[in-house]
Amino acid sequence: MAGKTIKRREPLTDTQLLLTITICIFAVMYAAAMAIWGGGFLRWQQVFDMLNNNASLIIVACSLTIVMIGGGIDISVGGVTSLVVMSCVVHLNGGGSIPTSILMALAIGLCFGLVHGYLIAYLEIQPFIITLAGMFFARGMTTIVSLEPQNVAHEGFQALMNRKIEIPFLGYTAKNGNLIPARMELGVVVALAIVALVYIMLRFTRLGRNIYALGGNSQSALMLGINVRRTRFISYVLSGLLAGIGGYVFMMHTGAGNASNAAGAEMNAIASSIIGGTLLTGGVGNVIGTFFGVMTLATIKSIVTTSGLREPWWQSITTGAMLCFFILLQSVVLSRRGKGGLKRPAWLGGKIKG
């Protein structure tokens, strides 16, 4: 028809495409679990249980997503989480208050973020080396704070930890006819709020756009007038701060401090980010995808456990296989879109993707 303007549909960006793939795979995987195993997978409480058990990991994975989009890496987050938990437990058991314990968690995470950010952004030391040192330091400090496992004896914190949000319309009817509502911990609310805030920051603020530009090509970002060093510094500060928050949420779930707390959390966070569509080379990623990456890992673990394979190595094997699958999938998808596949990440000494 004459005079009629035909709007062309814009193609999906790499971030949108990988996010779509992640959500579809999670949906298919969970639907298959419902069809094959049924049982708990047919109830909403199964989803809330996965959220309750992984609220801390969601927050920590968000911190990794920010850093990885900027072309970096932070493997200290598990150690920082453990140090926050042990320090806050000792503080509360020693007569401290909940507000001061929250400030302590934020301060510990912020200190690690400031130190890492300065050494990486302004002294240009390799992120892997610096954050590896930070991980060892945090784990060592955890044992110095307390060698013995401790449970939180603070009555106010116990009441906070045991408080659940009930959602009756997503519950189920027991055999005796009573309605059992779905229950969600307060830590899940914190985790979902963090996901929303990080998404808004990355999607709609100048800082978020600068982080994407930094991960895409730092030289081009510099030519566009972006303060590359400051952007990289802020990304690590945010990572440390989120690790501190994740540590407090971890304590709200477990109610105990142990030197082995959050063991392997940094690897699970990196895996969740990659499964969610964040590239190791930087410049591509979405925190919503990271959320579904965490849920995908949680679903895999639930399927393995439901199948009767309760030995811990089966979960490690399936997680490793899923991670390899997603990395291969990303490489194939991006190579077909003319991106040349995955390249060596800058923090390993390779060239930044141009």
BALOBA-1460 file (C-alpha; in Angstrom, 3 decimals):
// residues 354
<rec num="1" residu="m" x="0.000" y="0.000" z="0.000"/>
<rec num="2" residu="a" x="1.348" y="3.396" z="-1.018"/>
<rec num="3" residu="g" x="2.500" y="5.619" z="1.799"/>
<rec num="4" residu="k" x="2.605" y="2.810" z="4.319"/>
<rec num="5" residu="t" x="5.870" y="2.515" z="6.217"/>
<rec num="6" residu="i" x="7.066" y="-1.022" z="6.876"/>
<rec num="7" residu="k" x="9.032" y="-1.320" z="10.096"/>
<rec num="8" residu="r" x="11.904" y="-3.750" z="9.917"/>
<rec num="9" residu="r" x="12.308" y="-6.019" z="12.879"/>
<rec num="10" residu="e" x="15.673" y="-5.528" z="14.536"/>
<rec num="11" residu="p" x="17.706" y="-8.743" z="14.944"/>
<rec num="12" residu="l" x="18.450" y="-9.995" z="18.432"/>
<rec num="13" residu="t" x="21.705" y="-8.839" z="19.959"/>
<rec num="14" residu="d" x="24.194" y="-11.430" z="21.202"/>
<rec num="15" residu="t" x="23.084" y="-10.755" z="24.785"/>
<rec num="16" residu="q" x="19.391" y="-11.177" z="23.926"/>
<rec num="17" residu="l" x="20.024" y="-14.316" z="21.883"/>
<rec num="18" residu="l" x="22.056" y="-16.048" z="24.599"/>
<rec num="19" residu="l" x="19.492" y="-15.018" z="27.234"/>
<rec num="20" residu="t" x="16.691" y="-16.508" z="25.145"/>
<rec num="21" residu="i" x="18.625" y="-19.764" z="24.744"/>
<rec num="22" residu="t" x="19.247" y="-19.989" z="28.500"/>
<rec num="23" residu="i" x="15.596" y="-19.414" z="29.410"/>
<rec num="24" residu="c" x="14.407" y="-21.944" z="26.825"/>
<rec num="25" residu="i" x="16.840" y="-24.618" z="28.028"/>
<rec num="26" residu="f" x="15.820" y="-24.041" z="31.664"/>
<rec num="27" residu="a" x="12.123" y="-24.262" z="30.744"/>
<rec num="28" residu="v" x="12.616" y="-27.475" z="28.741"/>
<rec num="29" residu="m" x="14.752" y="-29.019" z="31.488"/>
<rec num="30" residu="y" x="12.253" y="-28.241" z="34.243"/>
<rec num="31" residu="a" x="9.307" y="-29.372" z="32.103"/>
<rec num="32" residu="a" x="11.105" y="-32.668" z="31.453"/>
<rec num="33" residu="a" x="11.701" y="-33.075" z="35.200"/>
<rec num="34" residu="m" x="7.986" y="-32.506" z="35.835"/>
<rec num="35" residu="a" x="7.010" y="-35.046" z="33.191"/>
<rec num="36" residu="i" x="9.535" y="-37.751" z="34.134"/>
<rec num="37" residu="w" x="9.910" y="-37.482" z="37.901"/>
<rec num="38" residu="g" x="6.808" y="-35.528" z="38.910"/>
<rec num="39" residu="g" x="6.541" y="-35.416" z="42.690"/>
<rec num="40" residu="g" x="8.076" y="-32.249" z="44.104"/>
<rec num="41" residu="f" x="8.716" y="-30.819" z="40.646"/>
<rec num="42" residu="l" x="4.941" y="-30.453" z="40.240"/>
<rec num="43" residu="r" x="4.726" y="-28.096" z="43.213"/>
<rec num="44" residu="w" x="5.714" y="-24.446" z="43.384"/>
<rec num="45" residu="q" x="7.521" y="-25.144" z="46.644"/>
<rec num="46" residu="q" x="10.222" y="-26.939" z="44.653"/>
<rec num="47" residu="v" x="11.011" y="-23.673" z="42.860"/>
<rec num="48" residu="f" x="10.997" y="-21.746" z="46.131"/>
<rec num="49" residu="d" x="13.255" y="-24.358" z="47.730"/>
<rec num="50" residu="m" x="15.766" y="-23.851" z="44.922"/>
<rec num="51" residu="l" x="15.542" y="-20.104" z="45.478"/>
<rec num="52" residu="n" x="15.930" y="-20.482" z="49.252"/>
<rec num="53" residu="n" x="18.998" y="-22.680" z="48.872"/>
<rec num="54" residu="n" x="20.633" y="-20.498" z="46.215"/>
<rec num="55" residu="a" x="19.739" y="-16.921" z="47.214"/>
<rec num="56" residu="s" x="23.337" y="-16.214" z="48.212"/>
<rec num="57" residu="l" x="24.678" y="-17.736" z="44.999"/>
<rec num="58" residu="i" x="22.327" y="-15.544" z="42.936"/>
<rec num="59" residu="i" x="23.828" y="-12.419" z="44.532"/>
<rec num="60" residu="v" x="27.416" y="-13.626" z="44.176"/>
<rec num="61" residu="a" x="26.768" y="-14.628" z="40.556"/>
<rec num="62" residu="c" x="25.466" y="-11.102" z="39.889"/>
<rec num="63" residu="s" x="28.806" y="-9.757" z="41.112"/>
<rec num="64" residu="l" x="30.662" y="-12.072" z="38.720"/>
<rec num="65" residu="t" x="28.401" y="-11.025" z="35.858"/>
<rec num="66" residu="i" x="29.272" y="-7.346" z="36.333"/>
<rec num="67" residu="v" x="33.003" y="-8.074" z="36.360"/>
<rec num="68" residu="m" x="32.884" y="-10.550" z="33.474"/>
<rec num="69" residu="i" x="30.875" y="-8.213" z="31.253"/>
<rec num="70" residu="g" x="33.664" y="-5.702" z="31.843"/>
<rec num="71" residu="g" x="36.215" y="-8.254" z="30.632"/>
<rec num="72" residu="g" x="37.530" y="-9.221" z="34.099"/>
<rec num="73" residu="i" x="37.233" y="-12.044" z="36.614"/>
<rec num="74" residu="d" x="36.878" y="-12.257" z="40.399"/>
<rec num="75" residu="i" x="37.524" y="-15.598" z="42.074"/>
<rec num="76" residu="s" x="37.684" y="-14.160" z="45.590"/>
<rec num="77" residu="v" x="33.926" y="-13.955" z="46.107"/>
<rec num="78" residu="g" x="33.641" y="-17.378" z="47.764"/>
<rec num="79" residu="g" x="36.362" y="-16.527" z="50.280"/>
<rec num="80" residu="v" x="34.815" y="-13.120" z="50.975"/>
<rec num="81" residu="t" x="31.429" y="-14.777" z="51.541"/>
<rec num="82" residu="s" x="32.965" y="-17.211" z="54.020"/>
<rec num="83" residu="l" x="34.798" y="-14.433" z="55.883"/>
<rec num="84" residu="v" x="31.621" y="-12.345" z="56.137"/>
<rec num="85" residu="v" x="29.643" y="-15.280" z="57.526"/>
<rec num="86" residu="m" x="32.199" y="-16.200" z="60.172"/>
<rec num="87" residu="s" x="32.845" y="-12.598" z="61.201"/>
<rec num="88" residu="c" x="29.141" y="-11.796" z="61.562"/>
<rec num="89" residu="v" x="28.439" y="-14.994" z="63.504"/>
<rec num="90" residu="v" x="31.222" y="-14.228" z="65.974"/>
<rec num="91" residu="h" x="30.034" y="-10.624" z="66.223"/>
<rec num="92" residu="l" x="26.423" y="-11.596" z="66.929"/>
<rec num="93" residu="n" x="27.401" y="-14.269" z="69.440"/>
<rec num="94" residu="g" x="29.613" y="-11.728" z="71.168"/>
<rec num="95" residu="g" x="26.691" y="-9.429" z="71.889"/>
<rec num="96" residu="g" x="26.595" y="-7.462" z="68.633"/>
<rec num="97" residu="s" x="23.404" y="-6.188" z="67.023"/>
<rec num="98" residu="i" x="21.858" y="-7.014" z="63.673"/>
<rec num="99" residu="p" x="22.425" y="-3.511" z="62.184"/>
<rec num="100" residu="t" x="26.131" y="-3.535" z="63.116"/>
<rec num="101" residu="s" x="26.517" y="-7.055" z="61.685"/>
<rec num="102" residu="i" x="25.012" y="-5.845" z="58.398"/>
<rec num="103" residu="l" x="27.428" y="-2.912" z="58.350"/>
<rec num="104" residu="m" x="30.289" y="-5.332" z="59.061"/>
<rec num="105" residu="a" x="29.299" y="-7.518" z="56.099"/>
<rec num="106" residu="l" x="29.128" y="-4.508" z="53.783"/>
<rec num="107" residu="a" x="32.446" y="-3.144" z="55.072"/>
<rec num="108" residu="i" x="34.299" y="-6.432" z="54.547"/>
<rec num="109" residu="g" x="33.010" y="-6.792" z="50.995"/>
<rec num="110" residu="l" x="33.704" y="-3.142" z="50.238"/>
<rec num="111" residu="c" x="37.293" y="-3.369" z="51.517"/>
<rec num="112" residu="f" x="38.049" y="-6.328" z="49.252"/>
<rec num="113" residu="g" x="36.410" y="-4.564" z="46.311"/>
<rec num="114" residu="l" x="38.393" y="-1.369" z="46.854"/>
<rec num="115" residu="v" x="41.727" y="-3.168" z="47.137"/>
<rec num="116" residu="h" x="41.077" y="-5.426" z="44.144"/>
<rec num="117" residu="g" x="39.761" y="-2.552" z="42.060"/>
<rec num="118" residu="y" x="42.722" y="-0.307" z="42.768"/>
<rec num="119" residu="l" x="45.348" y="-2.983" z="42.098"/>
<rec num="120" residu="i" x="43.646" y="-4.145" z="38.903"/>
<rec num="121" residu="a" x="42.460" y="-0.835" z="37.449"/>
<rec num="122" residu="y" x="45.239" y="1.555" z="38.430"/>
<rec num="123" residu="l" x="48.277" y="-0.696" z="38.880"/>
<rec num="124" residu="e" x="47.188" y="-2.935" z="35.961"/>
<rec num="125" residu="i" x="47.907" y="-6.230" z="37.697"/>
<rec num="126" residu="q" x="46.229" y="-9.299" z="36.218"/>
<rec num="127" residu="p" x="42.736" y="-9.783" z="37.763"/>
<rec num="128" residu="f" x="43.176" y="-13.533" z="38.088"/>
<rec num="129" residu="i" x="46.311" y="-13.167" z="40.220"/>
<rec num="130" residu="i" x="44.910" y="-10.415" z="42.435"/>
<rec num="131" residu="t" x="41.577" y="-12.085" z="43.116"/>
<rec num="132" residu="l" x="43.299" y="-15.450" z="43.653"/>
<rec num="133" residu="a" x="45.395" y="-13.790" z="46.347"/>
<rec num="134" residu="g" x="42.225" y="-12.232" z="47.749"/>
<rec num="135" residu="m" x="40.575" y="-15.648" z="47.907"/>
<rec num="136" residu="f" x="43.490" y="-17.156" z="49.851"/>
<rec num="137" residu="f" x="43.626" y="-14.146" z="52.166"/>
<rec num="138" residu="a" x="39.884" y="-14.294" z="52.895"/>
<rec num="139" residu="r" x="39.967" y="-18.043" z="53.550"/>
<rec num="140" residu="g" x="42.932" y="-17.610" z="55.881"/>
<rec num="141" residu="m" x="41.258" y="-14.750" z="57.744"/>
<rec num="142" residu="t" x="38.156" y="-16.898" z="58.186"/>
<rec num="143" residu="t" x="40.128" y="-19.470" z="60.180"/>
<rec num="144" residu="i" x="41.779" y="-16.708" z="62.209"/>
<rec num="145" residu="v" x="38.386" y="-15.289" z="63.174"/>
<rec num="146" residu="s" x="37.331" y="-18.707" z="64.459"/>
<rec num="147" residu="l" x="38.713" y="-22.196" z="64.032"/>
<rec num="148" residu="e" x="35.573" y="-23.819" z="65.435"/>
<rec num="149" residu="p" x="32.191" y="-23.923" z="63.687"/>
<rec num="150" residu="q" x="29.633" y="-21.714" z="65.413"/>
<rec num="151" residu="n" x="25.860" y="-21.437" z="65.312"/>
<rec num="152" residu="v" x="24.211" y="-18.051" z="65.670"/>
<rec num="153" residu="a" x="22.848" y="-17.774" z="69.215"/>
<rec num="154" residu="h" x="21.439" y="-14.254" z="68.787"/>
<rec num="155" residu="e" x="17.677" y="-14.489" z="69.435"/>
<rec num="156" residu="g" x="16.794" y="-11.543" z="67.217"/>
<rec num="157" residu="f" x="18.747" y="-12.969" z="64.291"/>
<rec num="158" residu="q" x="17.224" y="-16.412" z="64.808"/>
<rec num="159" residu="a" x="13.768" y="-14.846" z="64.600"/>
<rec num="160" residu="l" x="14.814" y="-13.043" z="61.416"/>
<rec num="161" residu="m" x="16.281" y="-16.214" z="59.948"/>
<rec num="162" residu="n" x="13.184" y="-18.303" z="60.707"/>
<rec num="163" residu="r" x="10.768" y="-15.748" z="59.307"/>
<rec num="164" residu="k" x="9.193" y="-16.973" z="56.076"/>
<rec num="165" residu="i" x="7.014" y="-15.266" z="53.515"/>
<rec num="166" residu="e" x="3.934" y="-17.422" z="52.893"/>
<rec num="167" residu="i" x="2.237" y="-17.468" z="49.494"/>
<rec num="168" residu="p" x="-1.050" y="-19.416" z="49.921"/>
<rec num="169" residu="f" x="-2.207" y="-19.348" z="46.277"/>
<rec num="170" residu="l" x="1.009" y="-21.118" z="45.202"/>
<rec num="171" residu="g" x="0.737" y="-23.785" z="47.894"/>
<rec num="172" residu="y" x="-0.706" y="-27.262" z="47.703"/>
<rec num="173" residu="t" x="-3.333" y="-29.311" z="49.507"/>
<rec num="174" residu="a" x="-2.005" y="-32.076" z="51.754"/>
<rec num="175" residu="k" x="-3.607" y="-35.520" z="52.033"/>
<rec num="176" residu="n" x="-5.466" y="-34.446" z="55.183"/>
<rec num="177" residu="g" x="-7.059" y="-31.577" z="53.274"/>
<rec num="178" residu="n" x="-5.012" y="-28.779" z="54.841"/>
<rec num="179" residu="l" x="-3.622" y="-26.069" z="52.587"/>
<rec num="180" residu="i" x="0.163" y="-25.810" z="52.861"/>
<rec num="181" residu="p" x="1.316" y="-22.443" z="51.495"/>
<rec num="182" residu="a" x="4.541" y="-21.992" z="49.578"/>
<rec num="183" residu="r" x="7.263" y="-20.494" z="51.794"/>
<rec num="184" residu="m" x="10.050" y="-18.168" z="50.760"/>
<rec num="185" residu="e" x="12.930" y="-16.915" z="52.907"/>
<rec num="186" residu="l" x="13.721" y="-13.224" z="53.313"/>
<rec num="187" residu="g" x="17.068" y="-13.818" z="51.628"/>
<rec num="188" residu="v" x="15.243" y="-14.578" z="48.377"/>
<rec num="189" residu="v" x="13.621" y="-11.146" z="48.467"/>
<rec num="190" residu="v" x="17.069" y="-9.588" z="48.875"/>
<rec num="191" residu="a" x="18.452" y="-11.680" z="45.999"/>
<rec num="192" residu="l" x="15.603" y="-10.761" z="43.631"/>
<rec num="193" residu="a" x="15.985" y="-7.093" z="44.553"/>
<rec num="194" residu="i" x="19.719" y="-7.299" z="43.767"/>
<rec num="195" residu="v" x="18.971" y="-8.885" z="40.383"/>
<rec num="196" residu="a" x="16.517" y="-6.089" z="39.574"/>
<rec num="197" residu="l" x="18.911" y="-3.328" z="40.681"/>
<rec num="198" residu="v" x="21.873" y="-4.771" z="38.788"/>
<rec num="199" residu="y" x="19.713" y="-5.204" z="35.679"/>
<rec num="200" residu="i" x="18.614" y="-1.555" z="35.849"/>
<rec num="201" residu="m" x="22.201" y="-0.429" z="36.414"/>
<rec num="202" residu="l" x="23.567" y="-2.396" z="33.462"/>
<rec num="203" residu="r" x="20.675" y="-1.652" z="31.128"/>
<rec num="204" residu="f" x="19.728" y="1.952" z="31.792"/>
<rec num="205" residu="t" x="22.674" y="3.814" z="33.340"/>
<rec num="206" residu="r" x="25.827" y="5.308" z="31.899"/>
<rec num="207" residu="l" x="27.929" y="3.119" z="34.189"/>
<rec num="208" residu="g" x="26.282" y="0.006" z="32.780"/>
<rec num="209" residu="r" x="26.889" y="1.090" z="29.200"/>
<rec num="210" residu="n" x="30.491" y="1.881" z="30.073"/>
<rec num="211" residu="i" x="30.982" y="-1.608" z="31.541"/>
<rec num="212" residu="y" x="29.672" y="-3.196" z="28.328"/>
<rec num="213" residu="a" x="31.918" y="-0.945" z="26.245"/>
<rec num="214" residu="l" x="34.910" y="-1.783" z="28.436"/>
<rec num="215" residu="g" x="34.356" y="-5.515" z="27.965"/>
<rec num="216" residu="g" x="33.734" y="-5.170" z="24.248"/>
<rec num="217" residu="n" x="36.926" y="-3.263" z="23.477"/>
<rec num="218" residu="s" x="38.781" y="-1.189" z="26.052"/>
<rec num="219" residu="q" x="40.689" y="0.790" z="23.416"/>
<rec num="220" residu="s" x="37.483" y="1.793" z="21.630"/>
<rec num="221" residu="a" x="35.930" y="2.683" z="24.984"/>
<rec num="222" residu="l" x="38.898" y="4.926" z="25.726"/>
<rec num="223" residu="m" x="38.554" y="6.649" z="22.356"/>
<rec num="224" residu="l" x="34.869" y="7.280" z="23.118"/>
<rec num="225" residu="g" x="35.884" y="9.248" z="26.196"/>
<rec num="226" residu="i" x="35.075" y="6.558" z="28.762"/>
<rec num="227" residu="n" x="37.238" y="6.559" z="31.865"/>
<rec num="228" residu="v" x="38.356" y="2.935" z="31.509"/>
<rec num="229" residu="r" x="40.270" y="2.750" z="34.773"/>
<rec num="230" residu="r" x="37.467" y="4.213" z="36.849"/>
<rec num="231" residu="t" x="34.874" y="1.950" z="35.216"/>
<rec num="232" residu="r" x="36.976" y="-1.140" z="35.881"/>
<rec num="233" residu="f" x="37.603" y="0.028" z="39.459"/>
<rec num="234" residu="i" x="33.882" y="0.520" z="40.133"/>
<rec num="235" residu="s" x="33.038" y="-2.908" z="38.707"/>
<rec num="236" residu="y" x="35.324" y="-4.596" z="41.248"/>
<rec num="237" residu="v" x="34.011" y="-2.412" z="44.076"/>
<rec num="238" residu="l" x="30.486" y="-3.523" z="43.189"/>
<rec num="239" residu="s" x="31.652" y="-7.135" z="43.039"/>
<rec num="240" residu="g" x="33.111" y="-6.959" z="46.540"/>
<rec num="241" residu="l" x="30.047" y="-5.193" z="47.917"/>
<rec num="242" residu="l" x="27.700" y="-7.805" z="46.449"/>
<rec num="243" residu="a" x="29.906" y="-10.587" z="47.845"/>
<rec num="244" residu="g" x="29.450" y="-9.025" z="51.294"/>
<rec num="245" residu="i" x="25.675" y="-8.945" z="50.852"/>
<rec num="246" residu="g" x="25.755" y="-12.519" z="49.574"/>
<rec num="247" residu="g" x="27.660" y="-13.571" z="52.687"/>
<rec num="248" residu="y" x="25.018" y="-12.108" z="54.977"/>
<rec num="249" residu="v" x="22.223" y="-13.797" z="53.002"/>
<rec num="250" residu="f" x="24.193" y="-17.054" z="53.239"/>
<rec num="251" residu="m" x="24.254" y="-16.654" z="57.027"/>
<rec num="252" residu="m" x="20.506" y="-15.944" z="57.056"/>
<rec num="253" residu="h" x="19.971" y="-19.297" z="55.356"/>
<rec num="254" residu="t" x="22.391" y="-21.492" z="57.313"/>
<rec num="255" residu="g" x="22.542" y="-19.690" z="60.665"/>
<rec num="256" residu="a" x="26.079" y="-20.936" z="61.219"/>
<rec num="257" residu="g" x="29.678" y="-20.082" z="60.497"/>
<rec num="258" residu="n" x="32.251" y="-22.570" z="59.300"/>
<rec num="259" residu="a" x="35.664" y="-22.278" z="57.655"/>
<rec num="260" residu="s" x="34.345" y="-24.331" z="54.730"/>
<rec num="261" residu="n" x="31.319" y="-22.092" z="54.114"/>
<rec num="262" residu="a" x="30.697" y="-21.186" z="50.464"/>
<rec num="263" residu="a" x="33.361" y="-23.634" z="49.295"/>
<rec num="264" residu="g" x="33.364" y="-23.541" z="45.517"/>
<rec num="265" residu="a" x="30.931" y="-20.611" z="45.413"/>
<rec num="266" residu="e" x="33.174" y="-18.690" z="43.028"/>
<rec num="267" residu="m" x="33.212" y="-21.581" z="40.554"/>
<rec num="268" residu="n" x="29.429" y="-22.009" z="40.769"/>
<rec num="269" residu="a" x="29.004" y="-18.264" z="40.267"/>
<rec num="270" residu="i" x="31.228" y="-18.276" z="37.185"/>
<rec num="271" residu="a" x="29.396" y="-21.327" z="35.831"/>
<rec num="272" residu="s" x="26.016" y="-19.663" z="36.436"/>
<rec num="273" residu="s" x="27.131" y="-16.522" z="34.618"/>
<rec num="274" residu="i" x="28.426" y="-18.494" z="31.634"/>
<rec num="275" residu="i" x="25.297" y="-20.643" z="31.473"/>
<rec num="276" residu="g" x="23.304" y="-17.412" z="31.651"/>
<rec num="277" residu="g" x="24.991" y="-16.111" z="28.511"/>
<rec num="278" residu="t" x="27.884" y="-14.028" z="29.878"/>
<rec num="279" residu="l" x="30.975" y="-14.413" z="27.729"/>
<rec num="280" residu="l" x="34.419" y="-14.877" z="29.264"/>
<rec num="281" residu="t" x="35.723" y="-12.429" z="26.667"/>
<rec num="282" residu="g" x="33.499" y="-9.653" z="28.012"/>
<rec num="283" residu="g" x="31.025" y="-7.249" z="26.444"/>
<rec num="284" residu="v" x="28.103" y="-9.709" z="26.390"/>
<rec num="285" residu="g" x="25.906" y="-10.778" z="29.284"/>
<rec num="286" residu="n" x="22.670" y="-10.230" z="31.163"/>
<rec num="287" residu="v" x="21.983" y="-10.560" z="34.869"/>
<rec num="288" residu="i" x="18.553" y="-12.063" z="34.132"/>
<rec num="289" residu="g" x="20.367" y="-14.828" z="32.285"/>
<rec num="290" residu="t" x="22.626" y="-15.265" z="35.293"/>
<rec num="291" residu="f" x="19.550" y="-15.772" z="37.474"/>
<rec num="292" residu="f" x="18.318" y="-18.496" z="35.131"/>
<rec num="293" residu="g" x="21.849" y="-19.918" z="35.079"/>
<rec num="294" residu="v" x="21.668" y="-20.392" z="38.853"/>
<rec num="295" residu="m" x="18.213" y="-21.951" z="38.535"/>
<rec num="296" residu="t" x="19.463" y="-24.256" z="35.777"/>
<rec num="297" residu="l" x="22.273" y="-25.527" z="38.007"/>
<rec num="298" residu="a" x="19.822" y="-25.951" z="40.884"/>
<rec num="299" residu="t" x="17.479" y="-27.922" z="38.629"/>
<rec num="300" residu="i" x="20.318" y="-30.183" z="37.507"/>
<rec num="301" residu="k" x="21.257" y="-30.899" z="41.121"/>
<rec num="302" residu="s" x="17.621" y="-31.643" z="42.009"/>
<rec num="303" residu="i" x="17.288" y="-34.005" z="39.048"/>
<rec num="304" residu="v" x="20.498" y="-35.834" z="39.997"/>
<rec num="305" residu="t" x="19.347" y="-36.201" z="43.609"/>
<rec num="306" residu="t" x="15.856" y="-37.324" z="42.597"/>
<rec num="307" residu="s" x="17.397" y="-39.917" z="40.283"/>
<rec num="308" residu="g" x="19.043" y="-41.536" z="43.310"/>
<rec num="309" residu="l" x="22.579" y="-40.377" z="42.524"/>
<rec num="310" residu="r" x="23.218" y="-38.746" z="45.893"/>
<rec num="311" residu="e" x="27.004" y="-38.922" z="45.788"/>
<rec num="312" residu="p" x="28.443" y="-35.395" z="45.471"/>
<rec num="313" residu="w" x="30.647" y="-36.231" z="42.491"/>
<rec num="314" residu="w" x="27.592" y="-36.850" z="40.274"/>
<rec num="315" residu="q" x="26.518" y="-33.244" z="40.753"/>
<rec num="316" residu="s" x="30.033" y="-32.077" z="39.868"/>
<rec num="317" residu="i" x="30.057" y="-34.238" z="36.747"/>
<rec num="318" residu="t" x="26.683" y="-32.997" z="35.518"/>
<rec num="319" residu="t" x="27.579" y="-29.369" z="36.299"/>
<rec num="320" residu="g" x="30.842" y="-29.689" z="34.377"/>
<rec num="321" residu="a" x="29.082" y="-31.312" z="31.433"/>
<rec num="322" residu="m" x="26.440" y="-28.574" z="31.363"/>
<rec num="323" residu="l" x="29.094" y="-25.859" z="31.536"/>
<rec num="324" residu="c" x="31.017" y="-27.376" z="28.614"/>
<rec num="325" residu="f" x="27.771" y="-27.658" z="26.660"/>
<rec num="326" residu="f" x="26.946" y="-23.971" z="27.129"/>
<rec num="327" residu="i" x="30.467" y="-22.809" z="26.254"/>
<rec num="328" residu="l" x="30.353" y="-24.898" z="23.075"/>
<rec num="329" residu="l" x="26.859" y="-23.620" z="22.308"/>
<rec num="330" residu="q" x="27.967" y="-20.006" z="22.732"/>
<rec num="331" residu="s" x="30.947" y="-20.572" z="20.456"/>
<rec num="332" residu="v" x="28.824" y="-22.167" z="17.733"/>
<rec num="333" residu="v" x="26.073" y="-19.539" z="17.919"/>
<rec num="334" residu="l" x="28.428" y="-16.558" z="17.827"/>
<rec num="335" residu="s" x="30.599" y="-18.041" z="15.073"/>
<rec num="336" residu="r" x="27.496" y="-18.496" z="12.921"/>
<rec num="337" residu="r" x="26.613" y="-14.845" z="13.566"/>
<rec num="338" residu="g" x="30.011" y="-13.808" z="12.224"/>
<rec num="339" residu="k" x="31.658" y="-13.128" z="15.576"/>
<rec num="340" residu="g" x="34.425" y="-15.628" z="15.098"/>
<rec num="341" residu="g" x="33.570" y="-17.716" z="18.138"/>
<rec num="342" residu="l" x="35.012" y="-17.275" z="21.611"/>
<rec num="343" residu="k" x="38.396" y="-15.666" z="22.025"/>
<rec num="344" residu="r" x="40.957" y="-15.774" z="24.763"/>
<rec num="345" residu="p" x="39.796" y="-13.519" z="27.618"/>
<rec num="346" residu="a" x="41.882" y="-10.444" z="28.395"/>
<rec num="347" residu="w" x="42.431" y="-11.446" z="32.023"/>
<rec num="348" residu="l" x="44.294" y="-14.552" z="30.800"/>
<rec num="349" residu="g" x="46.638" y="-12.471" z="28.705"/>
<rec num="350" residu="g" x="44.778" y="-12.687" z="25.411"/>
<rec num="351" residu="k" x="43.628" y="-9.912" z="23.143"/>
<rec num="352" residu="i" x="40.457" y="-8.106" z="24.033"/>
<rec num="353" residu="k" x="37.665" y="-8.840" z="21.622"/>
<rec num="354" residu="g" x="37.494" y="-6.166" z="18.980"/>
